[in-house]
Amino acid sequence: MAINLAEKYSTQVDEVIRRGLLSTAGTNNDVEFGGAQTVKVYSLDTAPLNDYDPTAGMSRYGTPVEIEDTVQEMKMSQQKSFTFTIDKTYEADSPEGVRSAGKALQRQIDQVIIPAIDTYRFSVLADKAGTKIEKVLDSTNAYSTFVEANTAITDEEFPVEGRVAFCSNEFIEKLKKDGGFTKATELAQDKVIFKGMVGDCDGVSIIAVPKRRLPADTAFIITHPMCAPAPVKLQEYKIHKDPPGIAGTLVEGLLYHDIFVFDKKKKAVAVCYDRQATALTLGDTND
């Protein structure tokens, strides 16, 4: 018999995952993938600004131009699964509760599923970032480099309110030691609103991320949730009691998710790598 956890406590599973994810603060659910693997997002361009000419007859506003559009195709790609068994004889020989299927599934979610989603999302954000900086960071330049990256986003006229920065703990340590950084007024924890948030810097919420979840050498990623839809299309976890061929429990899980960065909003994402600079420079749009 298969026991779908929706009948037991899976109503809490989605909440557990979302609560455990660090990347949620930098994503949105603005794109609907229901019934489709691929969606197309249309973005309208703008018209040039003309000099008004009261003597130009029917063309006083200038020559009309047809507004063009660009299309971005988003295709879901991340179909991940897992399965494991708990043999009835091993369960009988173990202390009560040690081989609980429910507890084993919870560990799988906490230690495998959640870190995997975060790791993938951060890798995409870094890869698609419109601003990329490579610099060897220390306690003398951590703060100025963060401000440099944040300013690059501001210069592109993206909203300041709502920005978040996913930072390695190593970078946060360097930031705290930076003489140009006022700890007492910036990394204060009286306004913590996101999981993993340790305060703010230059008006950006700082979220501490374990190094292993970030791309190699990443010090921080600054973004805004409006930039990246992160759909979770399917999330299914099942416990099968004594299925054919197995004396015990079979646990299965399926996760169908992805993340995308809007082409028109890449410049609102900045990544900084703590390493010797190579070809990447400030303003690399990664087109």
HELIX and SHEET records of a PDB file:
HELIX    1   1 LEU A    5  GLU A    7  5                                   3    
HELIX    2   2 VAL A   13  GLY A   20  1                                   8    
HELIX    3   3 SER A   23  GLY A   26  5                                   4    
HELIX    4   4 GLY A   57  SER A   59  5                                   3    
HELIX    5   5 LYS A   88  ALA A   92  1                                   5    
HELIX    6   6 ALA A  101  GLN A  108  1                                   8    
HELIX    7   7 ILE A  109  ILE A  113  3                                   5    
HELIX    8   8 ILE A  114  LYS A  128  1                                  15    
HELIX    9   9 ALA A  142  ASP A  155  1                                  14    
HELIX   10  10 ASN A  169  LYS A  177  1                                   9    
HELIX   11  11 LYS A  183  GLU A  186  1                                   4    
HELIX   12  12 LYS A  211  ARG A  213  5                                   3    
HELIX   13  13 PRO A  225  CYS A  227  5                                   3    
HELIX   14  14 ASP A  263  ALA A  268  5                                   6    
SHEET    1   A 4 ALA A   2  ASN A   4  0                                        
SHEET    2   A 4 VAL A 232  LYS A 241 -1                                        
SHEET    3   A 4 GLY A 248  HIS A 257 -1                                        
SHEET    4   A 4 GLN A  78  ASP A  87 -1                                        
SHEET    1   B 2 THR A  38  LEU A  44  0                                        
SHEET    2   B 2 ASP A  69  LYS A  75 -1                                        
SHEET    1   C 6 THR A 131  LYS A 135  0                                        
SHEET    2   C 6 ALA A 270  ASP A 274  1                                        
SHEET    3   C 6 THR A 218  THR A 223 -1                                        
SHEET    4   C 6 VAL A 164  SER A 168 -1                                        
SHEET    5   C 6 VAL A 204  VAL A 209  1                                        
SHEET    6   C 6 MET A 197  CYS A 201 -1                                        
END                                                                             
